[in-house]
């Protein structure tokens, strides 16, 4: 039991048209909140989910001494479509071919406004695909978002990142159980095992494996055990259709894919009024430091703070890594404490 209020629920969105065509029938958006909404309804932090993550798996960084403080903020975790709790490809008939991050964020905005009466956000905090959603929030609702904290994410999915995702998609498509369009006759067990092994080569850096940190820090007896327990078993618990759908959302992530910006990424970045903290990881293989460095000059009020170390993408979600967690916590607390520029 926590020492602060926790609520959860499901927001019924009705039949939800999505931007690239199709409708999510009887769409459902699961959510969880931590803390108390203040009278002004302006102490809200939205904390979107990363790839495959659910609100249960993201609670670990919430606490009075954690990255996000529920005694000060009202923290809302909306579950991304196809994460197993909200509507998804694995259990929704005629699920659209592509549900974008923009679709997700627009549904989240409805949740905040219609369920909680919230229209101003103190911050949006996200890691990985959650960080991409934080960027989308800042671009889609520039008047409503005071701060955006982007941990191991980018405004547009880079080409090299898309090549990684293409490999995952092609692996799932090669399964004999694949029926086409990301749907499956049964769960493709062998393909999911291969999926996990591919992911393991990208989720952590070459330096991590060279130092055998899976053994010396994480406690696995050998590489084979680590790949099974941390990667095979994790993805085996996911539905292949949901993995496929979320990978497509990730691949098409782009804040400028919006009628206001017409694919002009500098224009989309320049329209953001939020104070943006970019926190790439030094050895991340998906969201490279160079991606955020290229975005930085177009943001009105932003800072790039590098997360050092050999942990690759995992550095941005450092559960069980005390030094890395302390670094992340200190950086986020500083960013939330500094006053925003009222002229922006």
C-alpha positions as CSV (number, residue, x, y, z in Angstrom):
1,X,0.0,0.0,0.0
2,X,1.2,3.5,-0.8
3,X,1.2,6.5,1.5
4,X,-0.6,8.6,-1.1
5,X,-3.9,8.3,-2.9
6,X,-4.0,6.0,-5.9
7,X,-6.9,5.6,-8.3
8,X,-7.3,3.6,-11.5
9,X,-10.0,3.2,-14.1
10,X,-11.0,2.9,-17.7
11,X,-12.1,5.9,-19.8
12,X,-14.7,4.9,-22.4
13,X,-13.9,6.9,-25.6
14,X,-16.7,5.5,-27.8
15,X,-15.9,4.7,-31.4
16,X,-12.7,6.6,-32.0
17,X,-11.6,7.6,-35.5
18,X,-7.8,7.7,-36.0
19,X,-5.8,10.0,-38.1
20,X,-4.6,7.6,-40.7
21,X,-7.9,6.0,-41.3
22,X,-10.1,3.5,-39.4
23,X,-11.9,3.5,-36.1
24,X,-11.1,1.9,-32.8
25,X,-14.4,0.4,-31.9
26,X,-15.6,1.1,-28.4
27,X,-12.2,2.4,-27.5
28,X,-11.0,2.1,-24.0
29,X,-8.2,4.0,-22.3
30,X,-7.0,2.5,-19.0
31,X,-5.3,4.8,-16.5
32,X,-3.9,5.2,-13.0
33,X,-3.3,8.3,-10.9
34,X,-1.0,9.0,-8.0
35,X,-1.5,11.9,-5.6
36,X,-4.1,14.6,-5.2
37,X,-5.4,17.1,-7.7
38,X,-5.1,20.5,-6.2
39,X,-7.9,23.1,-6.3
40,X,-6.4,25.0,-9.2
41,X,-6.1,21.7,-11.2
42,X,-2.6,22.7,-12.3
43,X,-0.3,20.3,-10.4
44,X,-0.7,17.6,-13.0
45,X,2.1,15.5,-14.5
46,X,1.2,13.2,-17.4
47,X,3.4,10.1,-17.5
48,X,2.8,8.2,-20.7
49,X,3.8,4.5,-21.2
50,X,6.8,3.2,-23.1
51,X,6.8,0.3,-25.5
52,X,4.9,-2.7,-24.0
53,X,4.7,-1.0,-20.6
54,X,1.6,-0.6,-18.4
55,X,0.9,1.6,-15.5
56,X,1.8,-1.2,-13.1
57,X,5.3,-1.4,-14.6
58,X,5.8,2.3,-14.4
59,X,4.9,2.9,-10.7
60,X,8.5,2.2,-9.5
61,X,9.8,5.8,-10.0
62,X,6.8,7.4,-8.2
63,X,7.3,8.3,-4.5
64,X,8.1,11.2,-2.2
65,X,11.8,10.6,-2.8
66,X,11.3,9.2,-6.3
67,X,11.6,10.8,-9.7
68,X,8.0,12.0,-9.5
69,X,6.6,13.1,-6.2
70,X,2.9,12.2,-5.6
71,X,2.8,14.4,-2.5
72,X,3.4,17.4,-4.6
73,X,1.9,16.4,-8.0
74,X,-1.1,14.6,-9.4
75,X,0.5,12.0,-11.6
76,X,-1.6,10.5,-14.4
77,X,-0.4,7.4,-16.2
78,X,-2.4,6.7,-19.4
79,X,-2.0,3.3,-20.9
80,X,-1.0,3.4,-24.5
81,X,-3.2,1.7,-27.1
82,X,-2.1,-1.9,-27.6
83,X,-0.3,-2.3,-24.3
84,X,-2.7,-5.0,-23.1
85,X,-4.9,-2.8,-20.9
86,X,-6.2,-0.1,-23.2
87,X,-7.8,-1.1,-26.5
88,X,-5.4,-2.9,-28.8
89,X,-4.8,-4.8,-31.9
90,X,-4.8,-8.2,-30.2
91,X,-8.4,-7.9,-28.9
92,X,-10.2,-5.2,-30.9
93,X,-12.1,-6.3,-34.1
94,X,-11.1,-4.2,-37.2
95,X,-8.4,-2.4,-35.3
96,X,-6.9,0.3,-37.5
97,X,-3.7,-0.5,-39.5
98,X,-1.9,2.4,-37.8
99,X,-2.7,4.1,-34.5
100,X,-0.2,7.0,-34.1
101,X,1.3,8.6,-31.1
102,X,-0.8,11.6,-32.0
103,X,-3.9,9.5,-31.7
104,X,-2.7,8.3,-28.3
105,X,-2.0,11.9,-27.0
106,X,-5.4,13.2,-28.3
107,X,-7.2,10.4,-26.4
108,X,-5.1,11.3,-23.3
109,X,-6.1,14.9,-23.6
110,X,-9.7,13.9,-23.6
111,X,-9.1,11.8,-20.4
112,X,-7.5,14.8,-18.6
113,X,-10.2,17.2,-19.7
114,X,-13.4,15.0,-19.5
115,X,-12.6,12.9,-16.5
116,X,-10.5,15.2,-14.3
117,X,-11.4,18.7,-15.6
118,X,-7.7,19.4,-16.3
119,X,-6.5,21.6,-19.1
120,X,-3.1,22.8,-17.8
121,X,-0.2,20.5,-17.2
122,X,2.7,21.2,-14.9
123,X,4.7,18.7,-16.9
124,X,4.7,15.7,-19.2
125,X,7.4,13.1,-18.3
126,X,8.2,10.2,-20.5
127,X,10.8,7.6,-21.3
128,X,11.4,6.1,-24.8
129,X,8.0,5.9,-26.5
130,X,6.6,7.8,-23.5
131,X,9.2,10.5,-24.2
132,X,8.0,10.7,-27.8
133,X,4.4,11.2,-26.4
134,X,5.7,13.9,-24.1
135,X,7.1,15.6,-27.2
136,X,3.8,15.2,-29.0
137,X,1.9,16.7,-26.0
138,X,4.2,19.8,-26.1
139,X,3.7,20.2,-29.9
140,X,0.0,19.5,-30.0
141,X,-1.0,21.5,-27.0
142,X,1.7,24.2,-26.7
143,X,-0.5,26.5,-24.5
144,X,-1.3,23.8,-22.0
145,X,2.1,22.2,-21.3
146,X,4.5,24.0,-19.0
147,X,7.4,21.5,-19.0
148,X,8.3,18.4,-21.0
149,X,10.9,15.9,-19.8
150,X,12.1,13.8,-22.7
151,X,14.2,10.8,-21.5
152,X,15.7,8.7,-24.2
153,X,13.2,9.9,-26.9
154,X,13.0,12.1,-29.9
155,X,10.6,14.3,-31.8
156,X,10.8,12.1,-34.9
157,X,11.9,8.5,-35.2
158,X,15.3,8.5,-36.8
159,X,16.0,6.4,-39.9
160,X,18.4,4.1,-38.0
161,X,15.8,3.6,-35.3
162,X,13.3,2.7,-38.1
163,X,15.7,0.1,-39.4
164,X,15.7,-1.6,-36.0
165,X,11.9,-1.5,-35.9
166,X,11.7,-2.9,-39.4
167,X,13.7,-5.9,-38.3
168,X,11.3,-6.6,-35.5
169,X,8.3,-6.3,-37.8
170,X,9.8,-8.5,-40.5
171,X,10.6,-11.1,-37.8
172,X,6.9,-11.2,-36.7
173,X,5.7,-11.3,-40.3
174,X,8.0,-14.3,-41.0
175,X,6.2,-16.4,-38.4
176,X,3.9,-19.1,-39.9
177,X,1.2,-17.9,-37.6
178,X,1.1,-14.4,-39.2
179,X,-2.1,-13.9,-41.2
180,X,-1.1,-10.5,-42.6
181,X,-1.4,-6.9,-41.4
182,X,0.0,-7.7,-38.0
183,X,-2.6,-10.3,-37.1
184,X,-1.9,-13.9,-36.0
185,X,-3.7,-17.2,-35.9
186,X,-1.9,-18.0,-32.6
187,X,0.9,-16.6,-30.6
188,X,4.1,-17.1,-32.7
189,X,6.3,-18.5,-29.9
190,X,9.5,-19.0,-32.0
191,X,9.2,-15.5,-33.5
192,X,8.7,-13.9,-30.1
193,X,11.8,-15.6,-28.9
194,X,13.7,-14.2,-31.9
195,X,12.1,-10.8,-31.2
196,X,13.5,-10.8,-27.7
197,X,17.0,-11.7,-28.8
198,X,17.0,-8.9,-31.4
199,X,15.8,-6.5,-28.8
200,X,18.5,-7.5,-26.4
201,X,21.2,-6.5,-28.8
202,X,19.8,-3.0,-29.0
203,X,18.4,-2.3,-25.6
204,X,21.8,-2.3,-23.9
205,X,25.1,-1.1,-25.3
206,X,28.2,-2.9,-26.5
207,X,30.0,-1.6,-23.5
208,X,27.4,-3.3,-21.2
209,X,28.1,-6.6,-22.8
210,X,31.8,-6.1,-22.9
211,X,31.9,-5.5,-19.2
212,X,29.4,-8.4,-18.6
213,X,27.2,-6.2,-16.4
214,X,24.4,-8.7,-16.9
215,X,26.5,-11.0,-14.6
216,X,28.4,-8.6,-12.3
217,X,25.5,-6.1,-11.6
218,X,22.3,-7.8,-12.6
219,X,23.2,-11.2,-11.2
220,X,22.6,-13.5,-14.2
221,X,24.9,-16.5,-14.1
222,X,25.6,-16.4,-17.8
223,X,24.6,-14.7,-21.0
224,X,22.1,-17.4,-22.0
225,X,20.2,-17.1,-18.7
226,X,20.1,-13.3,-19.0
227,X,18.7,-13.4,-22.6
228,X,16.0,-15.8,-21.5
229,X,14.9,-14.2,-18.2
230,X,15.2,-10.6,-19.2
231,X,14.3,-10.7,-22.9
232,X,12.6,-14.0,-24.0
233,X,10.3,-14.3,-21.1
234,X,9.4,-10.7,-21.1
235,X,8.2,-10.6,-24.7
236,X,6.6,-14.0,-24.4
237,X,4.1,-12.4,-22.1
238,X,3.0,-9.9,-24.7
239,X,0.6,-10.5,-27.6
240,X,2.3,-10.4,-30.9
241,X,-0.4,-8.3,-32.5
242,X,0.1,-5.6,-29.8
243,X,3.9,-5.7,-30.3
244,X,3.4,-5.2,-34.0
245,X,0.9,-2.4,-33.6
246,X,3.0,-0.5,-31.0
247,X,6.2,-0.9,-33.2
248,X,4.3,0.7,-36.1
249,X,3.3,3.6,-33.8
250,X,6.9,4.0,-32.8
251,X,8.1,3.8,-36.4
252,X,5.8,6.6,-37.5
253,X,6.5,8.8,-34.5
254,X,6.8,12.4,-35.8
255,X,5.6,15.6,-34.1
256,X,5.6,17.4,-37.4
257,X,3.1,14.9,-39.0
258,X,0.3,17.3,-38.2
259,X,-1.7,19.7,-40.5
260,X,-0.2,22.6,-38.6
261,X,3.3,21.7,-39.4
262,X,3.0,19.7,-42.7
263,X,6.2,17.7,-42.0
264,X,8.3,20.7,-41.1
265,X,10.1,19.4,-38.0
266,X,11.9,22.7,-37.2
267,X,8.6,24.5,-37.3
268,X,7.0,21.9,-35.0
269,X,9.9,22.2,-32.5
270,X,9.8,26.0,-32.7
271,X,6.1,26.0,-31.8
272,X,6.7,24.3,-28.5
273,X,6.4,26.7,-25.6
274,X,7.2,24.3,-22.8
275,X,10.5,24.2,-21.1
276,X,12.0,21.0,-22.5
277,X,14.6,18.9,-20.8
278,X,16.2,16.5,-23.2
279,X,17.9,13.5,-21.5
280,X,19.5,11.2,-24.0
281,X,21.7,8.3,-22.8
282,X,25.3,8.4,-23.8
283,X,25.3,4.8,-25.2
284,X,21.6,4.5,-26.3
285,X,21.4,2.7,-29.7
286,X,17.8,3.8,-30.5
287,X,17.5,7.5,-29.6
288,X,21.0,8.9,-30.2
289,X,22.4,11.9,-28.5
290,X,22.8,13.4,-32.0
291,X,19.0,13.3,-32.5
292,X,18.4,15.5,-29.5
293,X,21.3,17.7,-30.3
294,X,19.8,18.4,-33.7
295,X,16.5,19.3,-32.1
296,X,17.9,21.6,-29.4
297,X,18.5,24.8,-31.5
298,X,14.8,24.9,-32.6
299,X,13.4,24.8,-29.1
300,X,12.7,28.1,-27.3
301,X,13.7,27.1,-23.8
302,X,15.5,23.8,-23.6
303,X,18.5,22.0,-22.2
304,X,20.2,18.8,-23.1
305,X,21.6,16.8,-20.1
306,X,23.5,13.6,-21.1
307,X,22.9,10.5,-19.0
308,X,26.4,8.9,-18.8
309,X,27.4,5.3,-18.6
310,X,27.3,1.9,-20.4
311,X,23.6,1.0,-19.8
312,X,22.4,2.0,-23.2
313,X,18.6,2.7,-23.5
314,X,18.2,1.1,-20.0
315,X,19.9,4.2,-18.5
316,X,16.7,6.1,-19.0
317,X,14.7,3.6,-17.0
318,X,17.2,2.8,-14.2
319,X,15.1,0.6,-11.9
320,X,17.6,-1.3,-9.7
321,X,20.5,0.9,-10.7
322,X,21.1,3.2,-7.7
323,X,23.6,5.6,-9.2
324,X,21.8,6.1,-12.5
325,X,18.5,6.5,-10.6
326,X,20.0,9.2,-8.4
327,X,21.3,11.0,-11.4
328,X,17.9,11.0,-13.1
329,X,16.0,12.0,-10.0
330,X,18.3,15.0,-9.3
331,X,18.0,16.2,-12.9
332,X,14.2,15.9,-12.9
333,X,13.8,17.6,-9.5
334,X,15.9,20.5,-10.6
335,X,14.0,20.9,-13.8
336,X,10.6,20.9,-12.1
337,X,11.8,23.3,-9.4
338,X,13.1,26.0,-11.8
339,X,10.5,28.6,-12.7
340,X,9.3,28.8,-16.3
341,X,9.7,31.9,-18.4
342,X,6.2,33.6,-18.5
343,X,7.1,35.3,-21.8
344,X,7.3,32.0,-23.7
